[in-house]
Amino acid sequence: MYDHLVGEVVEKTLSRAVLRCSGVGYECRVSLSTASQLEVGAVRQLFTILHVVDGMPSLLGFASRSERELARRVLSVSGIGPSIALALLSVYTPTDLAAVITRSDAAALRRVKGVGTKTSERLCLELRDVLQKLDLEGEVDAFGLPTRTLPTQTADDAIAALVTLGYAEKDARDKVEKVRRQTEAADTETLVKAVLQM
């Protein structure tokens, strides 16, 4: 229904963004890597997927066409919803995720919150051959910039992002504190990635 949105970023967290397009604010759920490329006040383009479950629509936003295409393939696998797809794309870049799946590295997939043994094996089995044909090398975002992850805000933002990805708030808080004690991770994105891989 919606291919893409171009508008001003009026709100942003690590897991959602609101783009104002022609006076209408569109809320999009986003991956950590997409969120890191958005700045409040900047005009940006997001490629979108309209996902509907039990009559409840949600709009997923991606910084590049290939990230969106990879998300579509992941969502086509039985038992995979937006939370798991976005968690996978928050831990791995599109190129890395495709590589993990094509080499059938189910153990690497299981490091992501919500991905169990059956789900990881199903992802590898159903997508291995399909993803070998996708060209994700030299990945750039909608503005021709190389995709990258940038340091962002605080531990509170990490907790909020984890809650959006399916963690209970207390569990998210405990895990973020544990990561902060174990590593020198100071930025929010690093904290979230570390927790997702626990």
C-alpha positions in Angstrom: 0.0 0.0 0.0 2.8 2.5 1.0 6.1 2.1 -0.9 7.9 4.9 0.9 7.5 8.1 2.9 9.4 11.3 2.6 9.1 13.8 5.4 10.5 15.6 8.4 11.5 13.4 11.3 9.4 14.9 14.2 10.0 12.1 16.8 12.6 9.4 17.1 13.5 6.6 19.6 15.7 3.6 19.0 12.7 1.5 17.8 10.2 4.0 16.3 10.1 7.2 14.3 7.4 9.6 13.3 7.7 11.2 9.8 5.5 14.3 9.0 4.5 14.1 5.4 2.2 16.8 4.0 0.9 17.6 7.5 0.2 13.9 8.4 2.5 12.2 11.0 3.2 8.5 10.2 4.5 6.4 13.0 6.9 3.7 11.9 8.5 0.9 13.8 12.2 0.8 12.8 15.3 -1.2 13.4 18.2 0.1 15.5 20.3 0.6 12.3 17.6 2.7 10.6 17.0 4.7 13.8 20.7 5.6 14.0 20.4 7.2 10.5 17.5 9.5 11.5 17.8 12.9 13.0 14.8 14.9 14.5 14.2 17.9 12.2 15.8 16.4 9.1 13.9 15.4 6.0 14.3 11.7 5.4 12.9 8.9 3.3 11.8 5.5 4.7 10.8 2.5 2.7 7.8 0.9 4.3 5.9 -2.3 4.9 2.3 -2.2 6.1 2.0 -5.2 8.4 -1.5 -6.2 9.7 -2.1 -8.7 12.5 -5.6 -9.4 13.8 -6.9 -6.3 12.2 -4.2 -4.1 13.8 -2.0 -2.4 11.2 1.5 -1.2 11.9 3.9 0.5 9.6 7.5 -0.7 9.4 10.2 1.8 8.1 13.6 1.0 6.6 16.5 3.3 5.6 17.1 1.3 2.4 15.2 -0.8 -0.1 17.4 -3.9 0.5 16.8 -3.7 4.3 13.1 -3.7 3.5 13.4 -6.5 1.0 15.3 -8.6 3.6 12.6 -7.8 6.2 9.9 -9.0 3.8 11.7 -12.3 3.3 12.1 -12.7 7.0 8.5 -11.9 7.7 7.4 -14.5 5.1 8.7 -17.2 7.4 6.0 -18.8 9.5 6.2 -17.7 13.2 8.1 -14.5 12.4 6.5 -11.2 13.2 7.7 -7.5 13.1 9.3 -7.7 16.6 11.7 -10.5 15.6 12.4 -9.2 12.2 13.3 -5.8 13.6 15.4 -7.4 16.4 17.3 -9.4 13.7 18.0 -6.2 11.7 19.0 -4.4 14.9 21.6 -6.9 15.8 22.9 -7.6 12.2 23.3 -5.3 9.2 21.3 -6.6 6.2 24.5 -7.9 4.6 25.5 -9.7 7.8 22.1 -11.2 8.4 21.9 -12.5 4.9 25.3 -14.1 5.3 24.4 -15.7 8.6 21.3 -17.2 7.1 22.9 -18.4 3.8 25.7 -20.2 5.8 22.9 -21.7 8.0 24.4 -20.3 11.2 21.4 -21.0 13.4 23.4 -20.5 16.6 24.1 -16.9 15.6 20.4 -16.3 14.9 19.5 -17.7 18.4 21.5 -14.9 20.0 18.7 -12.6 19.1 15.9 -12.1 21.5 12.8 -14.1 20.5 14.6 -16.5 18.1 14.6 -20.1 19.4 15.9 -23.3 17.9 12.9 -24.0 15.6 12.7 -20.5 14.4 16.4 -20.2 13.6 16.4 -23.5 11.7 13.2 -22.5 9.8 14.9 -19.2 8.8 17.9 -21.0 7.5 15.9 -23.7 5.7 13.4 -21.4 4.0 15.6 -18.4 3.2 19.1 -19.8 2.5 18.7 -20.2 -1.3 16.5 -17.1 -1.6 19.0 -14.8 0.1 22.0 -16.1 -2.0 20.3 -14.3 -4.9 19.9 -10.9 -3.1 22.6 -8.3 -3.8 23.2 -6.5 -0.5 26.9 -5.6 -1.1 27.8 -1.9 -1.0 24.6 -1.2 0.9 23.6 2.5 1.0 20.7 4.2 2.6 18.0 6.2 0.9 20.3 9.2 0.6 23.2 7.3 -1.0 25.2 7.2 2.3 26.8 3.9 3.5 24.6 2.3 6.2 26.2 2.6 9.6 25.4 2.6 13.2 26.0 5.7 15.2 26.2 6.1 19.0 23.0 7.4 20.5 21.5 8.6 23.7 21.2 6.9 27.1 20.6 3.6 29.0 17.0 4.7 29.5 16.6 4.8 25.7 18.1 1.3 25.5 15.5 0.1 28.1 12.6 1.7 26.1 13.9 0.1 22.9 14.1 -3.3 24.5 10.5 -3.0 25.9 9.3 -2.2 22.4 11.1 -5.3 21.2 9.3 -7.5 23.7 11.2 -7.4 27.0 9.5 -6.7 30.3 10.7 -3.4 31.7 12.3 -4.9 34.8 14.0 -7.6 32.7 15.2 -4.9 30.2 16.5 -2.7 33.0 18.4 -5.7 34.7 20.0 -6.8 31.5 21.1 -3.2 30.5 22.7 -2.8 34.0 24.4 -6.2 33.6 25.9 -5.2 30.2 27.0 -1.8 31.6 28.8 -3.5 34.5 30.5 -6.1 32.1 31.6 -3.8 29.3 32.7 -0.2 28.6 29.6 0.2 26.4 28.6 3.8 26.8 26.2 4.4 23.9 22.6 3.2 23.8 22.9 1.2 20.5 25.8 -0.9 21.8 23.8 -1.6 25.0 20.7 -2.8 23.0 22.8 -5.0 20.7 24.6 -6.6 23.6 21.3 -7.3 25.4 19.8 -8.7 22.2 22.7 -11.1 22.0 22.5 -12.3 25.6 
